[in-house]
Amino acid sequence: MIVDGYALYNPENAAADKDSGDALTRRPAVAGAADDPAQAITFKSTRLQRRRSVTGTPERLRTERLAQTVGLIQVEPFSHRQVFDHFPKQEFGPNEVIRCEGVLCVIERGWVQIRHARDKYLVKSLTIGAVFGEMPEMGHTMLGTEAVAGSSGVTVTTMNPVQAWQWIAPDPHWLLKIIGARLYELEADLHRIECHSNESRVAALLLKLAGQTGVIEGVTQKRVGEMLGIHREIVATAARELRKCGAIETRLRKITILDTAELRAMSDLDRLPRRSRRGVG
């Protein structure tokens, strides 16, 4: 039986069809492909599209970006015991969804899975001391994810907005440092996305990863793409441009910064923006 150019296995005709045993393992068949060149060309292009493999699926890229945002803060529960003891505790059984709209949660026992709320794929795992929840006032969001108790269950301290302010009021500096640094990174990256090229974003990330050593080891182009939310092929193109201008040297799982000044110039937020189709910049 031919449907949309594919041979389908029909169990009812299995006894009458001596070739039906390999129907599920044979390559897709095309009705009249040999007689109709146009249909053969169409099928050929379909096969090419099916075989095409792009490194860095949208799901994987989304997962990496979500993992960088959700559950960003980690604390030591024992150092905050005097405050946490006055806040409510909740226990959740294995694989139970933790409702955290308008609530900030701190893991006291067990671990939590953060997964995509609709598609259910895993984003990251959180352990004791991790802070998560949907509370914009504290710089926390779940961004379309949900928290699920681990296999042994979990105990969390919960806080409403008033209690959260009571928690950080005595010493807010540590939280401001975390949120402030993250806000700067996001604003700078957003500006590069809107006004600059991918080379600028890649250059900025390489400078951050290299630090003072000037060498990045164990990081692939695929991983760089996941950190920026772009495909590996885009990173490869950007890296090629950076090599051409002598800013970096790349080897297997190793990137060496050859010209820090050139790399800084390419990542500089004040450099002349690229021309935008919508007039941005």
RAGITA-V487332 format. One record per pair of residues at least 12 apart in sequence whose C-alpha atoms are under 10 Angstrom apart, sorted by the first residue. I is the first residue (numbers start at 1). J is the second residue. If there is no record, write none. Layout:
i->I j->J
i->I j->J
//
This chain:
i->1 j->29
i->1 j->31
i->2 j->28
i->2 j->29
i->2 j->30
i->2 j->31
i->3 j->29
i->3 j->30
i->3 j->31
i->4 j->29
i->4 j->30
i->4 j->31
i->4 j->43
i->5 j->28
i->5 j->29
i->5 j->30
i->5 j->31
i->5 j->32
i->5 j->33
i->5 j->39
i->5 j->40
i->5 j->43
i->6 j->27
i->6 j->28
i->6 j->29
i->6 j->30
i->6 j->31
i->6 j->43
i->7 j->23
i->7 j->24
i->7 j->26
i->7 j->27
i->7 j->28
i->7 j->29
i->7 j->30
i->7 j->31
i->8 j->20
i->8 j->23
i->8 j->24
i->8 j->28
i->8 j->29
i->9 j->21
i->9 j->22
i->9 j->23
i->9 j->24
i->10 j->23
i->28 j->43
i->28 j->47
i->29 j->43
i->30 j->43
i->54 j->231
i->54 j->232
i->54 j->233
i->55 j->222
i->55 j->225
i->55 j->226
i->55 j->231
i->55 j->232
i->55 j->233
i->56 j->222
i->56 j->223
i->56 j->225
i->56 j->226
i->56 j->229
i->56 j->230
i->56 j->231
i->56 j->232
i->56 j->233
i->57 j->226
i->57 j->229
i->57 j->230
i->57 j->231
i->57 j->232
i->58 j->226
i->58 j->229
i->58 j->230
i->58 j->231
i->59 j->116
i->59 j->119
i->59 j->121
i->59 j->123
i->60 j->121
i->60 j->123
i->60 j->226
i->60 j->229
i->60 j->231
i->61 j->222
i->61 j->223
i->61 j->225
i->61 j->226
i->61 j->227
i->61 j->228
i->61 j->229
i->61 j->230
i->61 j->231
i->62 j->116
i->62 j->123
i->62 j->226
i->62 j->227
i->62 j->228
i->62 j->229
i->62 j->230
i->63 j->115
i->63 j->116
i->63 j->121
i->63 j->122
i->63 j->123
i->63 j->124
i->63 j->145
i->63 j->226
i->63 j->227
i->63 j->229
i->64 j->123
i->64 j->124
i->64 j->223
i->64 j->225
i->64 j->226
i->64 j->227
i->64 j->228
i->64 j->229
i->65 j->123
i->65 j->226
i->65 j->227
i->65 j->228
i->65 j->229
i->66 j->114
i->66 j->115
i->66 j->116
i->66 j->123
i->66 j->124
i->66 j->142
i->66 j->143
i->66 j->144
i->66 j->145
i->66 j->229
i->67 j->114
i->67 j->115
i->67 j->122
i->67 j->123
i->67 j->124
i->67 j->125
i->67 j->227
i->68 j->123
i->68 j->124
i->68 j->182
i->68 j->227
i->69 j->132
i->69 j->139
i->69 j->140
i->69 j->141
i->69 j->142
i->69 j->143
i->69 j->182
i->70 j->114
i->70 j->123
i->70 j->124
i->70 j->126
i->70 j->131
i->70 j->132
i->70 j->133
i->70 j->134
i->70 j->140
i->70 j->141
i->70 j->142
i->70 j->143
i->70 j->144
i->70 j->145
i->70 j->146
i->71 j->105
i->71 j->106
i->71 j->114
i->71 j->124
i->71 j->125
i->71 j->126
i->71 j->127
i->71 j->130
i->71 j->131
i->71 j->132
i->71 j->133
i->71 j->140
i->71 j->141
i->71 j->142
i->71 j->147
i->72 j->126
i->72 j->130
i->72 j->131
i->72 j->132
i->72 j->139
i->72 j->140
i->72 j->141
i->72 j->178
i->72 j->179
i->72 j->182
i->73 j->106
i->73 j->129
i->73 j->130
i->73 j->131
i->73 j->132
i->73 j->140
i->73 j->175
i->73 j->178
i->73 j->179
i->74 j->106
i->74 j->107
i->74 j->126
i->74 j->127
i->74 j->128
i->74 j->129
i->74 j->130
i->74 j->131
i->74 j->132
i->75 j->106
i->75 j->107
i->75 j->128
i->75 j->129
i->75 j->130
i->75 j->131
i->76 j->106
i->76 j->107
i->76 j->108
i->76 j->128
i->76 j->129
i->76 j->130
i->77 j->106
i->77 j->107
i->77 j->108
i->77 j->128
i->77 j->129
i->77 j->130
i->77 j->157
i->78 j->108
i->78 j->129
i->80 j->167
i->80 j->168
i->82 j->167
i->83 j->163
i->83 j->166
i->83 j->167
i->83 j->168
i->84 j->106
i->84 j->108
i->84 j->157
i->84 j->158
i->84 j->159
i->84 j->163
i->84 j->167
i->85 j->157
i->86 j->157
i->86 j->163
i->87 j->157
i->87 j->158
i->87 j->159
i->87 j->160
i->87 j->163
i->87 j->164
i->87 j->167
i->88 j->156
i->88 j->157
i->88 j->158
i->88 j->159
i->88 j->160
i->88 j->163
i->89 j->105
i->89 j->106
i->89 j->107
i->89 j->108
i->89 j->155
i->89 j->156
i->89 j->157
i->89 j->158
i->89 j->159
i->90 j->105
i->90 j->107
i->90 j->108
i->90 j->154
i->90 j->155
i->90 j->156
i->90 j->157
i->90 j->158
i->91 j->108
i->91 j->109
i->91 j->149
i->91 j->153
i->91 j->154
i->91 j->155
i->91 j->156
i->91 j->157
i->92 j->110
i->92 j->148
i->92 j->149
i->92 j->150
i->92 j->152
i->92 j->153
i->92 j->154
i->92 j->155
i->92 j->156
i->93 j->148
i->93 j->149
i->93 j->150
i->93 j->151
i->93 j->152
i->93 j->153
i->93 j->154
i->93 j->155
i->94 j->110
i->94 j->111
i->94 j->112
i->94 j->148
i->94 j->149
i->94 j->150
i->94 j->151
i->94 j->152
i->94 j->153
i->94 j->154
i->95 j->112
i->95 j->113
i->95 j->147
i->95 j->148
i->95 j->149
i->95 j->150
i->95 j->151
i->95 j->152
i->95 j->153
i->95 j->154
i->96 j->112
i->96 j->147
i->96 j->148
i->96 j->149
i->96 j->150
i->96 j->151
i->96 j->153
i->96 j->154
i->97 j->112
i->97 j->113
i->97 j->114
i->97 j->146
i->97 j->147
i->97 j->148
i->97 j->149
i->97 j->150
i->98 j->112
i->98 j->133
i->98 j->146
i->98 j->147
i->98 j->148
i->98 j->149
i->98 j->154
i->98 j->156
i->99 j->133
i->99 j->134
i->99 j->146
i->99 j->147
i->99 j->148
i->100 j->132
i->100 j->133
i->100 j->134
i->100 j->135
i->100 j->141
i->100 j->142
i->100 j->146
i->100 j->147
i->100 j->158
i->100 j->159
i->100 j->160
i->101 j->133
i->101 j->134
i->101 j->135
i->101 j->141
i->101 j->142
i->101 j->146
i->101 j->160
i->102 j->133
i->102 j->134
i->102 j->135
i->102 j->136
i->102 j->137
i->102 j->140
i->102 j->141
i->102 j->159
i->102 j->160
i->102 j->161
i->103 j->132
i->103 j->133
i->103 j->134
i->103 j->135
i->103 j->140
i->103 j->157
i->103 j->158
i->103 j->159
i->103 j->160
i->103 j->161
i->103 j->163
i->103 j->164
i->104 j->131
i->104 j->132
i->104 j->133
i->104 j->134
i->104 j->135
i->104 j->138
i->104 j->140
i->104 j->141
i->104 j->156
i->104 j->157
i->104 j->158
i->104 j->159
i->104 j->160
i->104 j->161
i->104 j->163
i->104 j->164
i->105 j->129
i->105 j->130
i->105 j->131
i->105 j->132
i->105 j->133
i->105 j->134
i->105 j->155
i->105 j->156
i->105 j->157
i->105 j->158
i->105 j->159
i->105 j->160
i->105 j->164
i->106 j->126
i->106 j->127
i->106 j->128
i->106 j->129
i->106 j->130
i->106 j->131
i->106 j->132
i->106 j->133
i->106 j->155
i->106 j->156
i->106 j->157
i->106 j->158
i->106 j->159
i->107 j->126
i->107 j->127
i->107 j->128
i->107 j->129
i->107 j->130
i->107 j->131
i->107 j->132
i->107 j->154
i->107 j->155
i->107 j->156
i->107 j->157
i->107 j->158
i->108 j->127
i->108 j->128
i->108 j->129
i->108 j->130
i->108 j->154
i->108 j->155
i->108 j->156
i->108 j->157
i->109 j->127
i->109 j->128
i->109 j->129
i->109 j->152
i->109 j->153
i->109 j->154
i->109 j->155
i->109 j->156
i->109 j->157
i->110 j->126
i->110 j->127
i->110 j->128
i->110 j->149
i->110 j->150
i->110 j->151
i->110 j->152
i->110 j->153
i->110 j->154
i->110 j->155
i->110 j->156
i->111 j->125
i->111 j->126
i->111 j->127
i->111 j->128
i->111 j->129
i->111 j->130
i->111 j->148
i->111 j->149
i->111 j->150
i->111 j->151
i->111 j->152
i->111 j->153
i->111 j->154
i->111 j->155
i->111 j->156
i->112 j->124
i->112 j->125
i->112 j->126
i->112 j->127
i->112 j->128
i->112 j->130
i->112 j->132
i->112 j->146
i->112 j->147
i->112 j->148
i->112 j->149
i->112 j->150
i->112 j->151
i->112 j->152
i->112 j->153
i->112 j->154
i->112 j->155
i->112 j->156
i->113 j->125
i->113 j->126
i->113 j->127
i->113 j->145
i->113 j->146
i->113 j->147
i->113 j->148
i->113 j->149
i->113 j->150
i->113 j->151
i->114 j->126
i->114 j->132
i->114 j->142
i->114 j->145
i->114 j->146
i->114 j->147
i->114 j->148
i->114 j->149
i->114 j->150
i->115 j->142
i->115 j->144
i->115 j->145
i->115 j->146
i->115 j->147
i->115 j->148
i->116 j->142
i->116 j->143
i->116 j->144
i->116 j->145
i->116 j->146
i->116 j->147
i->117 j->142
i->117 j->143
i->117 j->144
i->117 j->145
i->117 j->146
i->117 j->147
i->118 j->144
i->118 j->145
i->118 j->146
i->119 j->145
i->120 j->145
i->120 j->146
i->121 j->145
i->122 j->145
i->122 j->146
i->123 j->145
i->123 j->146
i->124 j->147
i->125 j->147
i->125 j->148
i->125 j->149
i->125 j->150
i->126 j->147
i->126 j->149
i->126 j->150
i->127 j->150
i->127 j->154
i->128 j->154
i->128 j->155
i->128 j->156
i->129 j->156
i->129 j->157
i->130 j->156
i->131 j->156
i->131 j->157
i->131 j->158
i->132 j->146
i->132 j->147
i->132 j->158
i->133 j->145
i->133 j->146
i->133 j->147
i->133 j->158
i->133 j->159
i->135 j->159
i->135 j->160
i->135 j->161
i->135 j->164
i->136 j->161
i->137 j->161
i->137 j->164
i->137 j->165
i->138 j->161
i->138 j->164
i->138 j->165
i->138 j->168
i->138 j->175
i->138 j->176
i->138 j->179
i->139 j->175
i->139 j->176
i->139 j->178
i->139 j->179
i->139 j->180
i->139 j->182
i->139 j->183
i->140 j->179
i->188 j->201
i->188 j->204
i->188 j->268
i->188 j->269
i->189 j->201
i->189 j->204
i->189 j->205
i->189 j->228
i->189 j->269
i->191 j->269
i->191 j->273
i->191 j->281
i->192 j->204
i->192 j->267
i->192 j->268
i->192 j->269
i->192 j->273
i->192 j->274
i->194 j->273
i->194 j->274
i->194 j->276
i->194 j->278
i->194 j->280
i->194 j->281
i->195 j->269
i->195 j->271
i->195 j->272
i->195 j->273
i->195 j->274
i->195 j->275
i->195 j->276
i->195 j->279
i->195 j->280
i->195 j->281
i->196 j->266
i->196 j->267
i->196 j->268
i->196 j->269
i->196 j->271
i->196 j->272
i->196 j->273
i->196 j->274
i->196 j->275
i->196 j->276
i->196 j->280
i->196 j->281
i->197 j->238
i->197 j->266
i->197 j->267
i->197 j->273
i->197 j->274
i->197 j->275
i->198 j->228
i->198 j->230
i->198 j->234
i->198 j->235
i->198 j->237
i->198 j->238
i->198 j->239
i->198 j->267
i->199 j->234
i->199 j->235
i->199 j->236
i->199 j->237
i->199 j->238
i->199 j->239
i->199 j->240
i->199 j->241
i->199 j->242
i->199 j->263
i->199 j->266
i->199 j->267
i->200 j->238
i->200 j->242
i->200 j->263
i->200 j->264
i->200 j->265
i->200 j->266
i->200 j->267
i->200 j->268
i->200 j->269
i->200 j->271
i->200 j->273
i->201 j->228
i->201 j->235
i->201 j->238
i->201 j->266
i->201 j->267
i->201 j->268
i->202 j->221
i->202 j->224
i->202 j->225
i->202 j->227
i->202 j->228
i->202 j->234
i->202 j->235
i->202 j->236
i->202 j->238
i->202 j->239
i->202 j->242
i->202 j->263
i->202 j->266
i->202 j->267
i->203 j->238
i->203 j->239
i->203 j->242
i->203 j->247
i->203 j->248
i->203 j->257
i->203 j->260
i->203 j->262
i->203 j->263
i->203 j->264
i->203 j->265
i->203 j->266
i->203 j->267
i->203 j->268
i->204 j->263
i->204 j->264
i->204 j->265
i->204 j->266
i->204 j->267
i->204 j->268
i->204 j->269
i->205 j->224
i->205 j->227
i->205 j->228
i->205 j->267
i->206 j->224
i->206 j->248
i->206 j->255
i->206 j->256
i->206 j->257
i->206 j->263
i->206 j->264
i->206 j->267
i->207 j->257
i->207 j->260
i->207 j->263
i->207 j->264
i->207 j->267
i->209 j->224
i->209 j->255
i->210 j->255
i->210 j->256
i->210 j->257
i->213 j->256
i->213 j->257
i->214 j->248
i->214 j->255
i->214 j->256
i->214 j->257
i->214 j->258
i->214 j->259
i->214 j->260
i->215 j->248
i->215 j->249
i->215 j->250
i->215 j->254
i->215 j->255
i->215 j->256
i->215 j->257
i->215 j->258
i->216 j->250
i->216 j->253
i->216 j->254
i->216 j->255
i->216 j->256
i->216 j->257
i->217 j->251
i->217 j->252
i->217 j->253
i->217 j->254
i->217 j->255
i->217 j->256
i->218 j->252
i->218 j->253
i->218 j->254
i->218 j->255
i->219 j->252
i->219 j->253
i->219 j->254
i->219 j->255
i->220 j->232
i->220 j->235
i->220 j->250
i->220 j->251
i->220 j->252
i->220 j->253
i->220 j->254
i->220 j->255
i->221 j->233
i->221 j->234
i->221 j->235
i->221 j->236
i->221 j->239
i->221 j->250
i->221 j->252
i->221 j->253
i->221 j->254
i->221 j->255
i->222 j->234
i->222 j->235
i->222 j->236
i->223 j->235
i->224 j->236
i->239 j->255
i->242 j->257
i->242 j->259
i->242 j->262
i->242 j->263
i->242 j->266
i->243 j->257
i->243 j->258
i->245 j->259
i->245 j->262
i->245 j->263
i->246 j->258
i->246 j->259
i->246 j->260
i->246 j->262
i->246 j->263
i->247 j->259
i->247 j->260
i->247 j->261
i->247 j->262
i->247 j->263
i->247 j->264
i->247 j->266
i->248 j->260
i->248 j->262
i->248 j->263
//
